[in-house]
Amino acid sequence: MLNYLIIFAIPWIAYAYENIALHKRAWQLHPYMYNHKIITTNASNAVDGLKTNLSYFGGQCTISAYHQYEALWHVDLGAVLGIHHINIYYRTDDVPWGPGNGFTTRFLGFSVFISNTTDKEDGVLCFKDDKFTRYTIPAVITLNCTHHGRYVIYYNNRTSTNLPPDYSAYAFNELCEFEVYGCPSPSYYGEDCSQSCPDQCMDSRCHIETGNCFGCKVGYQGPTCDQPCQKNTYGYGCSMICGLCVNGEQCYHVNGTCHNGCEAGIYGSHCQMGISLALK
């Protein structure tokens, strides 16, 4: 029987997020070779939707080469998408999971990154195992990863000269299924991915749970970017200061122009020419 761990608490509701990694293009470093050919243990096995046989001979798992000190695998989601959580099914060879199963030591120490490139260093760290032992690591793990990204990267290494005692000597990719749950369109959010991100979100991107924007279009502010710039500010992030509009009016929040003209003695499209003279 598999041990299953949820790294974050899931409320008692049925999520309708889609597995946006299913049948997407996957790649791994150091694929397992036989007679100089990659056999049926290639990287795409981890996103084929099959997880009934978690053994080498089942043809459903990604297997990497032996005697390597780094293991790297990634899936290309095809676009920058909102991710909610990730399920990882590790190789068990369909024998009881626990300290007596030799594959537990290979799973220890893994990391998951979310990136917009194939380089994990360009992304954010979603999870790093630094607590599990061969007695406690489960064969199936659910990770909370509420980020946006195009590539989800699995990484493990045995490059340290001072490895924890339970760790295997070499690093492996032995992923039998790697499920990435989220919304198939970057401009939608919510449990069923049916709610549109607010209109003024930059690039129509928002948090997959809350709908809060990751950035606002020019001239807007607030968590959902529904507030025009105020207090005589305008532009991106409301970081620009308005000129001297007539009667102290707020300038146009997007480009800073004064709708009704400038104060006496001030001129220019942004009512900023002649300001130094007016203030003397």
Contacts in CASP RR format, 6 or more apart in sequence:
PFRMAT RR
TARGET T0000
AUTHOR 0000-0000-0000
METHOD contacts of the structure
MODEL  1
MLNYLIIFAIPWIAYAYENIALHKRAWQLHPYMYNHKIITTNASNAVDGL
KTNLSYFGGQCTISAYHQYEALWHVDLGAVLGIHHINIYYRTDDVPWGPG
NGFTTRFLGFSVFISNTTDKEDGVLCFKDDKFTRYTIPAVITLNCTHHGR
YVIYYNNRTSTNLPPDYSAYAFNELCEFEVYGCPSPSYYGEDCSQSCPDQ
CMDSRCHIETGNCFGCKVGYQGPTCDQPCQKNTYGYGCSMICGLCVNGEQ
CYHVNGTCHNGCEAGIYGSHCQMGISLALK
1 96 0 8 1.000
1 97 0 8 1.000
2 54 0 8 1.000
2 89 0 8 1.000
2 92 0 8 1.000
2 97 0 8 1.000
2 138 0 8 1.000
2 139 0 8 1.000
2 140 0 8 1.000
3 97 0 8 1.000
3 98 0 8 1.000
3 138 0 8 1.000
3 139 0 8 1.000
3 140 0 8 1.000
4 138 0 8 1.000
4 139 0 8 1.000
4 140 0 8 1.000
4 141 0 8 1.000
4 142 0 8 1.000
5 138 0 8 1.000
5 140 0 8 1.000
5 141 0 8 1.000
5 142 0 8 1.000
6 141 0 8 1.000
6 142 0 8 1.000
7 127 0 8 1.000
7 141 0 8 1.000
7 142 0 8 1.000
7 143 0 8 1.000
7 144 0 8 1.000
8 85 0 8 1.000
8 142 0 8 1.000
8 143 0 8 1.000
8 144 0 8 1.000
10 85 0 8 1.000
10 142 0 8 1.000
13 191 0 8 1.000
15 84 0 8 1.000
15 85 0 8 1.000
15 181 0 8 1.000
15 191 0 8 1.000
16 191 0 8 1.000
16 192 0 8 1.000
16 193 0 8 1.000
17 84 0 8 1.000
17 85 0 8 1.000
17 181 0 8 1.000
17 182 0 8 1.000
17 183 0 8 1.000
17 191 0 8 1.000
17 193 0 8 1.000
17 208 0 8 1.000
18 181 0 8 1.000
18 182 0 8 1.000
18 183 0 8 1.000
18 184 0 8 1.000
18 193 0 8 1.000
19 49 0 8 1.000
19 179 0 8 1.000
19 180 0 8 1.000
19 181 0 8 1.000
20 77 0 8 1.000
20 81 0 8 1.000
20 82 0 8 1.000
20 83 0 8 1.000
20 180 0 8 1.000
20 181 0 8 1.000
20 182 0 8 1.000
20 183 0 8 1.000
20 184 0 8 1.000
21 47 0 8 1.000
21 75 0 8 1.000
21 77 0 8 1.000
21 152 0 8 1.000
21 178 0 8 1.000
21 179 0 8 1.000
21 180 0 8 1.000
22 47 0 8 1.000
22 49 0 8 1.000
22 179 0 8 1.000
23 47 0 8 1.000
23 48 0 8 1.000
23 49 0 8 1.000
24 47 0 8 1.000
24 75 0 8 1.000
24 76 0 8 1.000
24 77 0 8 1.000
24 78 0 8 1.000
25 44 0 8 1.000
25 75 0 8 1.000
25 76 0 8 1.000
25 78 0 8 1.000
26 43 0 8 1.000
26 44 0 8 1.000
26 46 0 8 1.000
26 47 0 8 1.000
26 62 0 8 1.000
26 73 0 8 1.000
26 74 0 8 1.000
26 75 0 8 1.000
26 76 0 8 1.000
26 178 0 8 1.000
27 43 0 8 1.000
27 73 0 8 1.000
27 74 0 8 1.000
27 76 0 8 1.000
27 118 0 8 1.000
28 42 0 8 1.000
28 43 0 8 1.000
28 62 0 8 1.000
28 64 0 8 1.000
28 71 0 8 1.000
28 72 0 8 1.000
28 73 0 8 1.000
28 74 0 8 1.000
28 173 0 8 1.000
29 64 0 8 1.000
29 68 0 8 1.000
29 70 0 8 1.000
29 71 0 8 1.000
29 72 0 8 1.000
29 73 0 8 1.000
29 173 0 8 1.000
30 64 0 8 1.000
30 65 0 8 1.000
30 68 0 8 1.000
30 70 0 8 1.000
30 71 0 8 1.000
30 72 0 8 1.000
30 173 0 8 1.000
31 38 0 8 1.000
31 41 0 8 1.000
31 42 0 8 1.000
31 43 0 8 1.000
31 63 0 8 1.000
31 64 0 8 1.000
31 65 0 8 1.000
32 38 0 8 1.000
32 39 0 8 1.000
32 41 0 8 1.000
32 63 0 8 1.000
32 64 0 8 1.000
32 65 0 8 1.000
32 66 0 8 1.000
33 39 0 8 1.000
33 65 0 8 1.000
40 59 0 8 1.000
41 56 0 8 1.000
41 59 0 8 1.000
41 61 0 8 1.000
41 62 0 8 1.000
41 63 0 8 1.000
42 62 0 8 1.000
43 62 0 8 1.000
43 73 0 8 1.000
43 173 0 8 1.000
44 62 0 8 1.000
45 59 0 8 1.000
45 60 0 8 1.000
45 61 0 8 1.000
45 62 0 8 1.000
45 175 0 8 1.000
45 176 0 8 1.000
46 61 0 8 1.000
46 62 0 8 1.000
46 73 0 8 1.000
46 75 0 8 1.000
46 175 0 8 1.000
46 176 0 8 1.000
46 177 0 8 1.000
46 178 0 8 1.000
47 75 0 8 1.000
47 177 0 8 1.000
47 178 0 8 1.000
48 60 0 8 1.000
48 177 0 8 1.000
49 177 0 8 1.000
49 179 0 8 1.000
50 59 0 8 1.000
50 60 0 8 1.000
50 177 0 8 1.000
51 60 0 8 1.000
51 89 0 8 1.000
51 176 0 8 1.000
51 177 0 8 1.000
52 60 0 8 1.000
53 59 0 8 1.000
53 60 0 8 1.000
53 94 0 8 1.000
54 60 0 8 1.000
54 61 0 8 1.000
54 89 0 8 1.000
54 90 0 8 1.000
54 91 0 8 1.000
54 92 0 8 1.000
54 93 0 8 1.000
54 94 0 8 1.000
54 139 0 8 1.000
54 176 0 8 1.000
55 61 0 8 1.000
55 91 0 8 1.000
55 92 0 8 1.000
55 93 0 8 1.000
55 94 0 8 1.000
56 63 0 8 1.000
56 91 0 8 1.000
56 93 0 8 1.000
60 176 0 8 1.000
60 177 0 8 1.000
61 91 0 8 1.000
61 174 0 8 1.000
61 175 0 8 1.000
61 176 0 8 1.000
62 73 0 8 1.000
62 173 0 8 1.000
62 174 0 8 1.000
62 175 0 8 1.000
62 176 0 8 1.000
63 91 0 8 1.000
63 172 0 8 1.000
63 173 0 8 1.000
63 174 0 8 1.000
64 71 0 8 1.000
64 73 0 8 1.000
64 171 0 8 1.000
64 172 0 8 1.000
64 173 0 8 1.000
64 174 0 8 1.000
66 170 0 8 1.000
67 170 0 8 1.000
68 170 0 8 1.000
68 171 0 8 1.000
68 172 0 8 1.000
69 157 0 8 1.000
69 158 0 8 1.000
69 159 0 8 1.000
69 170 0 8 1.000
69 171 0 8 1.000
70 155 0 8 1.000
70 156 0 8 1.000
70 157 0 8 1.000
70 158 0 8 1.000
70 159 0 8 1.000
70 171 0 8 1.000
71 154 0 8 1.000
71 155 0 8 1.000
71 156 0 8 1.000
71 157 0 8 1.000
71 171 0 8 1.000
71 172 0 8 1.000
71 173 0 8 1.000
72 120 0 8 1.000
72 153 0 8 1.000
72 154 0 8 1.000
72 155 0 8 1.000
72 173 0 8 1.000
73 153 0 8 1.000
73 154 0 8 1.000
73 155 0 8 1.000
73 173 0 8 1.000
73 175 0 8 1.000
73 178 0 8 1.000
74 118 0 8 1.000
74 151 0 8 1.000
74 152 0 8 1.000
74 153 0 8 1.000
74 154 0 8 1.000
75 151 0 8 1.000
75 152 0 8 1.000
75 178 0 8 1.000
75 180 0 8 1.000
76 118 0 8 1.000
76 150 0 8 1.000
76 151 0 8 1.000
77 149 0 8 1.000
77 150 0 8 1.000
77 151 0 8 1.000
77 152 0 8 1.000
77 180 0 8 1.000
78 150 0 8 1.000
79 150 0 8 1.000
79 186 0 8 1.000
80 116 0 8 1.000
80 148 0 8 1.000
80 149 0 8 1.000
80 150 0 8 1.000
80 186 0 8 1.000
80 205 0 8 1.000
81 148 0 8 1.000
81 149 0 8 1.000
81 150 0 8 1.000
81 182 0 8 1.000
81 183 0 8 1.000
81 184 0 8 1.000
81 185 0 8 1.000
81 186 0 8 1.000
82 147 0 8 1.000
82 148 0 8 1.000
82 149 0 8 1.000
82 182 0 8 1.000
82 183 0 8 1.000
82 186 0 8 1.000
82 189 0 8 1.000
82 208 0 8 1.000
83 114 0 8 1.000
83 145 0 8 1.000
83 146 0 8 1.000
83 147 0 8 1.000
83 148 0 8 1.000
83 149 0 8 1.000
83 152 0 8 1.000
83 180 0 8 1.000
83 181 0 8 1.000
83 182 0 8 1.000
83 208 0 8 1.000
84 145 0 8 1.000
84 146 0 8 1.000
84 181 0 8 1.000
84 182 0 8 1.000
84 183 0 8 1.000
84 208 0 8 1.000
84 209 0 8 1.000
85 142 0 8 1.000
85 143 0 8 1.000
85 144 0 8 1.000
85 145 0 8 1.000
85 146 0 8 1.000
85 181 0 8 1.000
85 182 0 8 1.000
86 112 0 8 1.000
86 126 0 8 1.000
86 142 0 8 1.000
86 143 0 8 1.000
86 145 0 8 1.000
86 152 0 8 1.000
86 178 0 8 1.000
86 179 0 8 1.000
86 180 0 8 1.000
86 181 0 8 1.000
87 140 0 8 1.000
87 141 0 8 1.000
87 142 0 8 1.000
87 143 0 8 1.000
87 177 0 8 1.000
87 178 0 8 1.000
87 179 0 8 1.000
87 181 0 8 1.000
88 112 0 8 1.000
88 140 0 8 1.000
88 141 0 8 1.000
88 143 0 8 1.000
88 154 0 8 1.000
88 175 0 8 1.000
88 177 0 8 1.000
88 178 0 8 1.000
88 179 0 8 1.000
89 139 0 8 1.000
89 140 0 8 1.000
89 175 0 8 1.000
89 176 0 8 1.000
89 177 0 8 1.000
89 178 0 8 1.000
89 179 0 8 1.000
90 103 0 8 1.000
90 107 0 8 1.000
90 139 0 8 1.000
90 140 0 8 1.000
90 141 0 8 1.000
90 174 0 8 1.000
90 175 0 8 1.000
90 176 0 8 1.000
91 103 0 8 1.000
91 106 0 8 1.000
91 174 0 8 1.000
91 175 0 8 1.000
91 176 0 8 1.000
92 101 0 8 1.000
92 103 0 8 1.000
92 139 0 8 1.000
92 176 0 8 1.000
93 101 0 8 1.000
93 103 0 8 1.000
95 101 0 8 1.000
97 104 0 8 1.000
97 138 0 8 1.000
97 139 0 8 1.000
98 104 0 8 1.000
98 134 0 8 1.000
98 135 0 8 1.000
99 134 0 8 1.000
99 135 0 8 1.000
100 134 0 8 1.000
102 134 0 8 1.000
103 174 0 8 1.000
104 134 0 8 1.000
104 137 0 8 1.000
104 166 0 8 1.000
105 134 0 8 1.000
105 166 0 8 1.000
105 167 0 8 1.000
105 168 0 8 1.000
106 156 0 8 1.000
106 168 0 8 1.000
106 170 0 8 1.000
106 171 0 8 1.000
106 172 0 8 1.000
106 174 0 8 1.000
107 132 0 8 1.000
107 137 0 8 1.000
107 139 0 8 1.000
107 174 0 8 1.000
108 129 0 8 1.000
108 132 0 8 1.000
108 133 0 8 1.000
108 134 0 8 1.000
108 137 0 8 1.000
108 164 0 8 1.000
108 166 0 8 1.000
108 167 0 8 1.000
108 168 0 8 1.000
109 128 0 8 1.000
109 129 0 8 1.000
109 130 0 8 1.000
109 132 0 8 1.000
109 156 0 8 1.000
109 167 0 8 1.000
110 129 0 8 1.000
110 154 0 8 1.000
110 155 0 8 1.000
110 156 0 8 1.000
111 120 0 8 1.000
111 125 0 8 1.000
111 126 0 8 1.000
111 127 0 8 1.000
111 128 0 8 1.000
111 129 0 8 1.000
111 154 0 8 1.000
111 155 0 8 1.000
111 156 0 8 1.000
112 125 0 8 1.000
112 126 0 8 1.000
112 127 0 8 1.000
112 143 0 8 1.000
112 145 0 8 1.000
112 152 0 8 1.000
112 153 0 8 1.000
112 154 0 8 1.000
112 155 0 8 1.000
113 120 0 8 1.000
113 123 0 8 1.000
113 124 0 8 1.000
113 125 0 8 1.000
113 126 0 8 1.000
113 152 0 8 1.000
113 153 0 8 1.000
113 155 0 8 1.000
114 123 0 8 1.000
114 124 0 8 1.000
114 126 0 8 1.000
114 145 0 8 1.000
114 147 0 8 1.000
114 148 0 8 1.000
114 149 0 8 1.000
114 151 0 8 1.000
114 152 0 8 1.000
114 153 0 8 1.000
115 122 0 8 1.000
115 123 0 8 1.000
115 124 0 8 1.000
115 149 0 8 1.000
115 150 0 8 1.000
115 151 0 8 1.000
115 153 0 8 1.000
116 122 0 8 1.000
116 123 0 8 1.000
116 149 0 8 1.000
116 150 0 8 1.000
116 151 0 8 1.000
117 123 0 8 1.000
117 150 0 8 1.000
117 151 0 8 1.000
118 151 0 8 1.000
118 153 0 8 1.000
120 153 0 8 1.000
120 155 0 8 1.000
124 147 0 8 1.000
126 143 0 8 1.000
126 145 0 8 1.000
126 147 0 8 1.000
126 152 0 8 1.000
127 143 0 8 1.000
127 145 0 8 1.000
129 137 0 8 1.000
133 164 0 8 1.000
133 166 0 8 1.000
134 166 0 8 1.000
145 152 0 8 1.000
146 207 0 8 1.000
146 208 0 8 1.000
146 209 0 8 1.000
148 186 0 8 1.000
148 205 0 8 1.000
148 208 0 8 1.000
148 214 0 8 1.000
152 178 0 8 1.000
152 180 0 8 1.000
154 173 0 8 1.000
154 175 0 8 1.000
154 178 0 8 1.000
156 171 0 8 1.000
156 172 0 8 1.000
156 173 0 8 1.000
157 171 0 8 1.000
158 167 0 8 1.000
158 168 0 8 1.000
158 169 0 8 1.000
158 170 0 8 1.000
158 171 0 8 1.000
163 169 0 8 1.000
182 193 0 8 1.000
182 208 0 8 1.000
183 189 0 8 1.000
183 190 0 8 1.000
183 193 0 8 1.000
183 208 0 8 1.000
184 193 0 8 1.000
185 193 0 8 1.000
186 203 0 8 1.000
186 204 0 8 1.000
186 205 0 8 1.000
187 196 0 8 1.000
187 197 0 8 1.000
187 204 0 8 1.000
187 205 0 8 1.000
187 206 0 8 1.000
188 194 0 8 1.000
188 195 0 8 1.000
188 196 0 8 1.000
188 197 0 8 1.000
189 195 0 8 1.000
189 197 0 8 1.000
189 206 0 8 1.000
189 207 0 8 1.000
189 208 0 8 1.000
189 209 0 8 1.000
189 210 0 8 1.000
189 211 0 8 1.000
190 208 0 8 1.000
190 209 0 8 1.000
190 211 0 8 1.000
195 211 0 8 1.000
197 204 0 8 1.000
197 205 0 8 1.000
197 206 0 8 1.000
197 211 0 8 1.000
197 213 0 8 1.000
198 206 0 8 1.000
198 211 0 8 1.000
198 213 0 8 1.000
198 224 0 8 1.000
198 225 0 8 1.000
198 226 0 8 1.000
199 225 0 8 1.000
200 213 0 8 1.000
200 216 0 8 1.000
200 217 0 8 1.000
200 220 0 8 1.000
200 224 0 8 1.000
200 225 0 8 1.000
200 226 0 8 1.000
201 213 0 8 1.000
201 214 0 8 1.000
201 215 0 8 1.000
201 216 0 8 1.000
201 217 0 8 1.000
201 224 0 8 1.000
201 225 0 8 1.000
202 213 0 8 1.000
202 214 0 8 1.000
202 215 0 8 1.000
202 216 0 8 1.000
202 217 0 8 1.000
202 225 0 8 1.000
205 213 0 8 1.000
205 214 0 8 1.000
205 215 0 8 1.000
206 212 0 8 1.000
206 213 0 8 1.000
206 214 0 8 1.000
206 224 0 8 1.000
207 213 0 8 1.000
207 214 0 8 1.000
210 223 0 8 1.000
211 224 0 8 1.000
212 223 0 8 1.000
212 224 0 8 1.000
213 222 0 8 1.000
213 223 0 8 1.000
213 224 0 8 1.000
213 225 0 8 1.000
215 225 0 8 1.000
216 222 0 8 1.000
216 225 0 8 1.000
216 237 0 8 1.000
217 225 0 8 1.000
218 235 0 8 1.000
218 236 0 8 1.000
218 237 0 8 1.000
218 254 0 8 1.000
218 255 0 8 1.000
219 228 0 8 1.000
219 229 0 8 1.000
219 234 0 8 1.000
219 235 0 8 1.000
219 236 0 8 1.000
219 237 0 8 1.000
219 238 0 8 1.000
219 253 0 8 1.000
219 254 0 8 1.000
220 226 0 8 1.000
220 227 0 8 1.000
220 228 0 8 1.000
220 229 0 8 1.000
220 237 0 8 1.000
220 238 0 8 1.000
220 253 0 8 1.000
221 227 0 8 1.000
221 228 0 8 1.000
221 229 0 8 1.000
221 237 0 8 1.000
221 238 0 8 1.000
228 253 0 8 1.000
229 235 0 8 1.000
229 237 0 8 1.000
229 238 0 8 1.000
229 253 0 8 1.000
230 238 0 8 1.000
230 250 0 8 1.000
230 253 0 8 1.000
232 241 0 8 1.000
232 242 0 8 1.000
232 243 0 8 1.000
232 248 0 8 1.000
232 250 0 8 1.000
232 251 0 8 1.000
233 239 0 8 1.000
233 240 0 8 1.000
233 241 0 8 1.000
233 242 0 8 1.000
233 253 0 8 1.000
234 240 0 8 1.000
234 242 0 8 1.000
234 251 0 8 1.000
234 252 0 8 1.000
234 253 0 8 1.000
234 254 0 8 1.000
234 255 0 8 1.000
234 256 0 8 1.000
235 253 0 8 1.000
235 254 0 8 1.000
235 255 0 8 1.000
235 256 0 8 1.000
238 253 0 8 1.000
240 256 0 8 1.000
242 250 0 8 1.000
242 251 0 8 1.000
242 256 0 8 1.000
242 258 0 8 1.000
242 270 0 8 1.000
242 271 0 8 1.000
243 251 0 8 1.000
243 256 0 8 1.000
243 258 0 8 1.000
243 262 0 8 1.000
243 266 0 8 1.000
243 270 0 8 1.000
243 271 0 8 1.000
243 272 0 8 1.000
243 275 0 8 1.000
244 262 0 8 1.000
244 263 0 8 1.000
244 266 0 8 1.000
244 271 0 8 1.000
244 272 0 8 1.000
244 275 0 8 1.000
244 278 0 8 1.000
245 251 0 8 1.000
245 258 0 8 1.000
245 259 0 8 1.000
245 260 0 8 1.000
245 261 0 8 1.000
245 262 0 8 1.000
245 263 0 8 1.000
245 271 0 8 1.000
246 258 0 8 1.000
246 260 0 8 1.000
246 261 0 8 1.000
246 262 0 8 1.000
246 263 0 8 1.000
247 260 0 8 1.000
247 263 0 8 1.000
248 263 0 8 1.000
249 258 0 8 1.000
249 259 0 8 1.000
249 260 0 8 1.000
251 257 0 8 1.000
251 258 0 8 1.000
251 259 0 8 1.000
251 270 0 8 1.000
251 271 0 8 1.000
252 258 0 8 1.000
252 259 0 8 1.000
256 270 0 8 1.000
257 269 0 8 1.000
257 270 0 8 1.000
258 270 0 8 1.000
258 271 0 8 1.000
261 271 0 8 1.000
262 268 0 8 1.000
262 271 0 8 1.000
263 271 0 8 1.000
263 278 0 8 1.000
264 278 0 8 1.000
265 274 0 8 1.000
265 277 0 8 1.000
265 278 0 8 1.000
266 272 0 8 1.000
266 273 0 8 1.000
266 274 0 8 1.000
266 275 0 8 1.000
266 278 0 8 1.000
267 273 0 8 1.000
267 274 0 8 1.000
END
